[in-house]
Amino acid sequence: IKFLRQGDIDMFNSELAKICDTIKKKNISTGMIKAVCFGIINCIINIVNELDTDEFNDELENMLKFRSLEELQNRLEKMASSICNFINEKDYGNEALKTAMLEYIHENYAENGLCLDMLAEEFSLTSKYLSKVFKDQVGCRFADYVRQLRIKNAKKLLIDTDMTIKEIVNEIGYADTANFIRTFRMFEGVTPGDFRKIHS
């Protein structure tokens, strides 16, 4: 699913082949094989629904008429190829993904463990792909964006509240005070304490 959302047909086909090989090698009942097959089809349908297009309706109907695992694999590969072409031609969904990512970051920036892997898990995409989309859509690296957001909120807290530096550090998701002070000075040219004095 991750590879399909990314428009990566080669990796999708590779993963699909592994799944089909595993099914063939194991002594699985016909009912269980059908359940797995319909589970895969359901995932494809969900992605088509996300794309919000009628372009794949005929292919979806055709895919449901498979008579063997091999036939389903062939139909899934063709369907995935069409979906990947659609995604790659339109660079589909990156603007919507950007909005969703920024919303998630702004809601969770105070989490100490916030990282690209968390974001990737949230959106069911690979970290590598998300990193590229983030840089392309936002114009900077994920880590830099989070750092800037935390410093921006720290400045607001330094000016508008009487919170201690340690309290602010905890509030904005930094692991330790020394790291925060070093980063703050890098951005603002002064320590948080001096910044507060200047703006008091």
C-alpha positions as MATLAB code, in Angstrom:
seq = 'IKFLRQGDIDMFNSELAKICDTIKKKNISTGMIKAVCFGIINCIINIVNELDTDEFNDELENMLKFRSLEELQNRLEKMASSICNFINEKDYGNEALKTAMLEYIHENYAENGLCLDMLAEEFSLTSKYLSKVFKDQVGCRFADYVRQLRIKNAKKLLIDTDMTIKEIVNEIGYADTANFIRTFRMFEGVTPGDFRKIHS';
ca = [
       0.000    0.000    0.000;
       2.859    2.381    0.828;
       4.523    1.752   -2.521;
       1.254    2.127   -4.415;
       0.513    5.466   -2.739;
       4.006    6.575   -3.740;
       3.457    5.537   -7.367;
       6.318    2.988   -7.166;
       5.115    0.136   -9.412;
       8.366   -1.883   -9.252;
       8.341   -2.100   -5.460;
       4.591   -2.809   -5.438;
       5.022   -5.719   -7.874;
       7.950   -7.047   -5.860;
       5.937   -7.053   -2.603;
       2.886   -8.541   -4.337;
       5.044  -11.364   -5.755;
       6.365  -12.125   -2.241;
       2.822  -12.302   -0.859;
       1.639  -14.600   -3.668;
       4.711  -16.854   -3.307;
       4.074  -17.159    0.436;
       0.443  -18.132   -0.197;
       1.507  -20.786   -2.742;
       4.164  -22.291   -0.450;
       1.916  -22.583    2.601;
      -0.805  -25.166    2.876;
      -3.665  -22.662    3.138;
      -7.342  -23.523    2.713;
      -9.236  -22.130   -0.273;
     -11.383  -20.030    2.055;
      -8.323  -18.462    3.656;
      -6.749  -17.741    0.242;
      -9.978  -16.000   -0.819;
      -9.966  -13.943    2.399;
      -6.368  -12.805    1.782;
      -7.140  -11.996   -1.873;
     -10.199   -9.945   -0.986;
      -8.175   -8.197    1.738;
      -5.669   -7.078   -0.916;
      -8.483   -6.030   -3.279;
     -10.074   -4.028   -0.452;
      -6.806   -2.118    0.073;
      -6.709   -1.273   -3.658;
     -10.331   -0.068   -3.520;
      -9.472    2.205   -0.574;
      -6.625    3.786   -2.535;
      -8.867    4.307   -5.592;
     -11.416    5.989   -3.284;
      -8.666    8.292   -1.969;
      -7.861    9.302   -5.563;
     -11.494   10.393   -6.004;
     -11.787    9.403   -9.666;
     -14.034    7.133  -11.739;
     -11.121    6.250  -14.016;
     -10.600    2.784  -12.519;
     -14.196    1.540  -12.169;
     -13.996   -0.932  -15.075;
     -10.633   -2.293  -13.938;
     -11.983   -2.765  -10.395;
     -14.974   -4.701  -11.706;
     -12.677   -6.849  -13.834;
     -10.315   -7.493  -10.926;
     -13.133   -8.974   -8.833;
     -13.724  -11.729  -11.422;
     -10.431  -13.562  -10.840;
     -10.501  -17.376  -10.953;
      -7.016  -18.134   -9.604;
      -4.252  -16.552   -7.567;
      -2.113  -16.126  -10.720;
      -4.965  -14.392  -12.519;
      -5.515  -12.061   -9.561;
      -1.794  -11.270   -9.413;
      -1.792  -10.327  -13.129;
      -4.881   -8.164  -12.734;
      -3.500   -6.497   -9.604;
      -0.250   -5.685  -11.438;
      -2.179   -4.089  -14.327;
      -4.429   -2.155  -11.946;
      -1.448   -0.996   -9.875;
       0.330    0.135  -13.037;
      -2.682    2.291  -13.968;
      -2.883    3.753  -10.445;
       0.862    4.513  -10.362;
       0.701    6.215  -13.759;
      -2.233    8.308  -12.540;
      -0.379    9.308   -9.364;
       2.922   10.057  -11.134;
       1.332   12.034  -13.987;
      -0.669   14.286  -11.705;
       1.770   14.289   -8.771;
      -1.527   13.433   -7.153;
      -2.295   14.280   -3.567;
       0.998   15.927   -2.601;
      -0.696   19.247   -1.873;
      -3.291   17.482    0.292;
      -0.524   15.430    1.926;
       1.435   18.616    2.676;
      -1.610   20.143    4.417;
      -2.218   16.961    6.433;
       1.469   16.670    7.426;
       1.674   20.300    8.582;
      -1.551   19.906   10.540;
      -0.155   16.788   12.243;
       3.148   18.547   13.055;
       1.410   21.609   14.517;
      -0.736   19.363   16.709;
       2.194   17.196   17.864;
       5.309   19.430   17.793;
       5.452   19.376   21.602;
       5.935   15.577   21.578;
       9.554   14.885   22.478;
       9.729   11.869   20.147;
       8.251   13.570   17.078;
      10.228   12.345   14.073;
       9.887   11.497   10.395;
       9.251    7.808   11.227;
       6.229    8.810   13.348;
       4.903   10.874   10.460;
       5.504    8.020    8.009;
       3.612    5.611   10.250;
       0.733    8.087   10.632;
       0.330    8.419    6.851;
       1.261    4.819    5.924;
       4.156    5.961    3.722;
       7.904    5.344    3.826;
      10.146    7.843    5.628;
      12.243    8.307    2.495;
       9.228    9.220    0.366;
       7.762   11.531    3.033;
      11.114   13.285    3.417;
      11.195   14.008   -0.321;
       7.561   15.187   -0.476;
       8.087   17.378    2.596;
      11.179   19.044    1.115;
       9.476   19.523   -2.276;
       6.194   20.836   -0.883;
       7.317   22.829    2.177;
      10.750   23.949    0.964;
      12.831   22.734    3.913;
      13.694   19.523    5.728;
      11.233   18.034    8.232;
      13.667   18.419   11.176;
      14.352   22.078   10.305;
      10.640   22.847   10.116;
       9.966   21.275   13.533;
      12.945   23.147   15.012;
      11.697   26.490   13.632;
       8.177   25.820   14.910;
       9.455   24.986   18.389;
      11.640   28.107   18.535;
       8.747   30.282   17.319;
       6.536   28.946   20.117;
       9.351   29.281   22.656;
       9.707   32.991   21.746;
       5.987   33.487   22.288;
       6.150   31.790   25.696;
       9.248   33.814   26.686;
       7.445   37.076   25.903;
       3.886   36.266   27.024;
       4.438   34.111   30.134;
       6.553   33.863   33.274;
       7.362   30.204   32.639;
      10.912   29.140   33.468;
      13.253   28.089   30.653;
      12.979   24.483   31.850;
       9.159   24.639   31.742;
       9.281   26.087   28.229;
      11.698   23.343   27.153;
       9.190   20.704   28.320;
       6.268   22.596   26.767;
       7.759   22.679   23.258;
       9.104   19.125   23.098;
      12.858   19.498   23.646;
      14.704   16.690   25.393;
      17.101   18.871   27.377;
      17.665   22.531   28.253;
      21.251   22.759   26.956;
      20.224   21.595   23.486;
      17.329   24.083   23.476;
      19.543   27.018   24.513;
      22.125   26.112   21.850;
      19.456   25.886   19.139;
      17.739   29.088   20.304;
      21.021   31.016   20.185;
      21.684   29.650   16.687;
      18.320   31.004   15.482;
      18.087   34.260   17.441;
      21.696   35.200   18.163;
      20.993   35.464   21.908;
      20.138   33.070   24.745;
      16.475   32.602   25.748;
      17.145   34.535   28.966;
      18.601   37.506   27.077;
      15.759   37.344   24.534;
      13.254   37.645   27.405;
      15.117   40.613   28.908;
      15.248   42.431   25.540;
      11.488   41.987   25.069;
      10.381   42.620   28.622;
];
